[in-house]
Amino acid sequence: MKIKLGDQIMVTIGKDAGKTGKVEKVFPRKSQVLITGLNLYKKHLKPSAKVVQGGIIDFAKPINVADVALICPKCNLQTRVGYRLNEGKKERICRKCKQQI
């Protein structure tokens, strides 16, 4: 998967299109990422042992990797991820500025 934990990304499709955030968790088998403060949904909870006071809570759902784009930390542009070998090590590069991510 080309998106890693801690990457700055932009959502390209959906209700949060154009918003940016940081990757909080990665689900490689499902090809999804969880982004802090984006793709929020509401859930109604009854009072229980875990939740003393019920009510409506906001929680984030994962987004498909195809619906997000990486923001290069060097050029601050939305970009695709490329790879190159450097002394036997594989490193991610920005396709626009050719710098290591």
C-alpha positions as CSV (number, residue, x, y, z in Angstrom):
1,M,0.0,0.0,0.0
2,K,1.4,3.4,-0.9
3,I,-0.2,5.4,1.9
4,K,1.5,5.0,5.3
5,L,0.8,5.8,8.9
6,G,1.3,9.6,9.6
7,D,1.1,10.7,5.9
8,Q,-0.7,14.0,5.2
9,I,-3.5,13.2,2.7
10,M,-6.4,14.9,0.8
11,V,-9.8,13.4,0.3
12,T,-10.7,13.5,-3.4
13,I,-14.2,11.9,-3.4
14,G,-17.2,12.0,-1.1
15,K,-18.7,14.4,1.4
16,D,-15.3,15.4,2.7
17,A,-13.8,16.1,-0.8
18,G,-11.0,18.7,-0.6
19,K,-10.3,18.3,3.1
20,T,-6.9,17.3,4.4
21,G,-5.9,15.3,7.4
22,K,-3.3,12.9,8.9
23,V,-3.5,9.1,8.6
24,E,-4.3,7.7,12.0
25,K,-4.5,4.0,11.2
26,V,-4.0,1.8,8.1
27,F,-6.0,-1.3,7.1
28,P,-4.0,-2.9,4.3
29,R,-6.2,-6.0,3.8
30,K,-9.3,-3.8,3.2
31,S,-7.3,-1.0,1.4
32,Q,-8.6,1.6,3.8
33,V,-7.2,4.4,6.0
34,L,-8.6,6.1,9.0
35,I,-8.1,9.9,9.0
36,T,-8.4,12.1,12.1
37,G,-11.5,14.3,12.0
38,L,-12.7,13.2,8.6
39,N,-15.5,10.9,7.4
40,L,-17.4,11.5,10.7
41,Y,-20.7,9.7,11.4
42,K,-23.1,9.9,14.3
43,K,-24.1,7.0,16.5
44,H,-26.9,6.8,19.0
45,L,-25.9,5.0,22.3
46,K,-28.1,3.9,25.2
47,P,-26.7,4.2,28.7
48,S,-24.7,1.1,29.6
49,A,-21.8,-0.1,31.8
50,K,-19.3,1.2,29.3
51,V,-21.1,4.4,28.4
52,V,-22.6,5.8,31.6
53,Q,-24.4,8.7,29.8
54,G,-26.0,7.8,26.5
55,G,-26.5,10.1,23.6
56,I,-25.2,10.9,20.2
57,I,-21.5,10.5,19.6
58,D,-19.3,11.3,16.5
59,F,-16.9,8.6,15.2
60,A,-14.7,8.3,12.2
61,K,-15.1,5.6,9.6
62,P,-12.2,4.4,7.3
63,I,-12.0,5.7,3.8
64,N,-10.9,3.6,0.7
65,V,-7.3,4.4,-0.4
66,A,-8.5,5.0,-3.9
67,D,-10.5,8.0,-2.6
68,V,-7.5,9.8,-1.1
69,A,-4.3,11.4,-2.5
70,L,-1.0,11.9,-0.8
71,I,0.2,15.5,-0.1
72,C,4.0,15.8,-0.7
73,P,5.7,17.3,2.4
74,K,8.3,19.0,0.2
75,C,6.2,20.7,-2.5
76,N,2.8,20.7,-0.7
77,L,1.0,19.4,-3.8
78,Q,-1.4,16.5,-4.2
79,T,0.6,13.8,-5.9
80,R,0.9,10.1,-6.7
81,V,3.6,7.9,-5.1
82,G,6.4,6.4,-7.1
83,Y,9.3,4.2,-6.0
84,R,13.0,4.1,-6.8
85,L,15.9,2.0,-5.6
86,N,18.7,3.9,-3.7
87,E,21.7,1.7,-2.7
88,G,19.5,-1.4,-2.6
89,K,16.8,0.3,-0.5
90,K,13.3,1.0,-1.9
91,E,12.1,4.5,-1.2
92,R,8.9,6.4,-1.9
93,I,9.2,9.5,-4.1
94,C,6.9,12.3,-5.1
95,R,5.9,12.0,-8.8
96,K,5.9,15.8,-9.2
97,C,9.1,17.0,-7.5
98,K,11.0,13.7,-7.6
99,Q,12.0,14.1,-3.9
100,Q,11.9,11.4,-1.3
101,I,8.8,11.3,0.9
